[in-house]
Amino acid sequence: MSLGNAELYRLKSDARRGLLENDLILQRFFERYGAELSVDDGKVLSQLLALDDNDLMDLLIGRKDSVATLEQELQSDSFKAVLHKLREK
């Protein structure tokens, strides 16, 4: 099931970050995949967007593969898939 327009708008609004690098990565992600995001993808993104900017940046650029607050979640296939898409150049 895909995300509705309201949920997608909320995620895009939440994706506006304090670090320009995060903004650019997230903007590119939404341009590529926004129309095809599932409800599960939306849940993953919500959890990622709840991180502080530096932890999010570390995950997005692959400096870290895990953060303490999401250690178990990052083991799931849906998390791995979304993170892989976010890391695409």
N, C-alpha and C positions, 0 to 999 in steps of 0.2 A: 504494500500500500504506500503510495507516495504522499509526501508532505503537502498540506494545503498551502494556499497563498499566505494566509495569516501566520502560520508556523514558520514558513520560509522567511517572511519579512522580519519576524521576531529574531530569528537566528542571524540574519544579516545585520540587524541593528545591534545585537549583542556582540557581533564580530568586530565592531569598531573598537580598536584597542589603543593603548597609549604608545605602543611601539609601532612605528611605521612599517617595519619589516613584517610584523604579524598582520597588519592591515593588508599589505600587498599579497602575502601568501593566501590569506583567507578570501580576498577579493578574486584572485585567480581561480581558487577552488570553486567559488560560487558561480563564476562565469562558465566554468567547464561542466560542473555537476549539479548545479542548483535545480534544474528542471527534473532531474532523475533521482533526487534524494528520497529515501524511504523514511518511514516513521522511526525505524531503528537507527538509521543514520542521524536523524535529528536528535535522538536521545544521546548518541555518542558525542555529537557536536556540542550539545548543551553542557555535557560534563567537561569537555575540553575547554569550552569558553568560560567555565567557572574557575579555571586555574588563573593564577596571577600571570602577568605578562611574561616574566622571565621563564617560568616553568613551561608555559605554552610555547615560547620561542625555542627552548631546548628540545621539546618534542618535535616541533615542526621542522627544524633543520637537522634533526637526527643527532644532536649533541648528546641527548639522553634517549634511552628507549623506554624509560619508566620514570614516574614520579610517585612519591610515597602515597599521596592521596588517591591515586588511581591504579595502584599496583595490580590488584586483582582484575579490574575491568580491562586493563591493557592486554590481558591474556586472551580475551575473547576474539573470535574471528571478525565480528562486526567492528570492533575497535581497530584491529589490525588493518582491515580493509579501508576504513575512513582515513586512518593515519597514513597509509600508503598513498592514497589519493592526494592528501594534503602535501605530502613530500615530493610529489611529481614536479619536475621542472617544466 
